[in-house]
Amino acid sequence: MNKANLIEAVQRELGKDCSRAHAERSVNAVLSSIESGLVGDKVVQLVGFGTFQVKTRKARMGRNPQTGESIPIKESRTVGFKVGQSLKDRL
């Protein structure tokens, strides 16, 4: 499912009174709120669904696969997701 599919699903879920524009604004608002939570608090917990958390990957040495040369890889941050128990039970 991509963002366009998600918008269509939200529109169907909300019924005939919901326009595509309203569904799109709703999806964008939720995604923006999750993004703000990750930037600010570093954790967004949606009970029953899961938890998004900013994780730091340590600096390490990598290898160029073509030459075999060692390359330093900088520390980076990424977002991890842990599935909530309710969702896990449904999968």
N, C-alpha and C positions, 0 to 999 in steps of 0.2 A: 504494500500500500504506500503510495506517495502522497504528497500534500494535497494534490487535486482530488485524489480518491478520498482522503480524509475529510475534506470540505464537503464533498458529495454525501458521505456517510453521515456527517453531522446534520446536514440539511434534511436528509431522509428521517433521521432520528427525531428531529424537532418538529417535523410535520409540514403540512401545506402552508402554514402561516410564516414559515421561515424562508426568506429569500436566499439565493446563493451569496449575495453580498453580505448579508447578516451572518451566514455560516462562516464565510471567509474571515470576517472581522473577529468572530468568536475564536476561531482556530488561531489566528494571528495573535490575539490577546493572550491565549493560553501559552503559546510558544514563547512570546515575549516575557511573560511572567516567569516561566521556567528559566529562561536565559538570565533574567535579572537576579533570580534567586541563586543561580550558580555563580554569577559574578560577585554578588554580595556576600552571601552566607556560605557558599561552596557546597551546600547540600539542599536538595529539594526532595522531600519525602511525601509521597502520595500513598496513604495507607490503603492497602489492598491491591495497589497497582505495582509500586516499586519505588526505589530510591535512586536518584541521580546524584552523583558525587564527583567533585573535581579531584583527580588523582595526579600526583607528581611522579613522573618517570625520571629516575636518576640518570645522570650523565654516564655514558658507557663507551666502550670502544666497539666499533662496528667494523665490517670488512667489505671492501669493494669487491663484488663477485667477479668482475672481469679481470682485475689485476691482482687480487689477493691482498692489496695494501690495507693496512689498518687505518681507520678513520675515526676521529673522536666525534661522538654524537652528543650534542648538548642536552642538558636537562630540559624536559618539556612537560606541559600539563595537558591532560586529556580528561574526558568525562566518562565515568564508568556508570553502569546501570545494574542494580541488583533487583531481581524480580521479587515482588511481594508474594506472600504465601497464597492469597486468594487467587491471583493470576496464575501462579505456579500450579495450583490444584486444577485449574481449568485447562491447562495445556496438555 
